[in-house]
Amino acid sequence: MFASIVAAPFGCVNAREDEWFMTSPLEELATWSQSLSTEHQSDLGAMILLFLPGVQIDANIANEPLAGVLSWMAAEIPEPYGLQVIGRALLLRELIARAIRTRGTPEAWERARRVTDDLRVELEASARFAMSDTVAKSRDEFPRREAEWLETAHAWAEFTAKHLTDEALDQYEEKWRRHL
């Protein structure tokens, strides 16, 4: 879904009489995001939206916040658009990296375990056992969730090393400028 949302403004440009095609960093991000589980797409989108107050995403994809963010990033980029694409790719690179750091490291999960365990003790001490059970059930999911987030963090590191380094963005800009 994201690729079709993002491709329209960035893909084909009519230069001279021939068409050329280059994949933009935002298209690469859209493709990468499709490889994520629905849970991770939702979590990342929601975390990114926390840093973008006032962003309105399409109601048709409101239950898919990462798709909404990418759609918003792709919308209304005027031509020439190469620099705006790079700026938005840089913003997303940092926002996604920050979001992944909150769940994609063993240290983040150790911190979450401590916080959750402290919360459970607090809830039990105040006789809120139903809430304590909910926290315990959530805590039981931590091993699965941690493993999945560590995988996502690894995939993100590989993706950014290939598509979102400063050098890769410079190459995109260079190609874009040659075809103005």
Summary of the structure (lengths in Angstrom):
residues: 180
radius of gyration: 19.9
end to end distance: 28.4
largest distance: 74.4
contacts: 518
relative contact order: 0.14
helix: 73%
strand: 4%
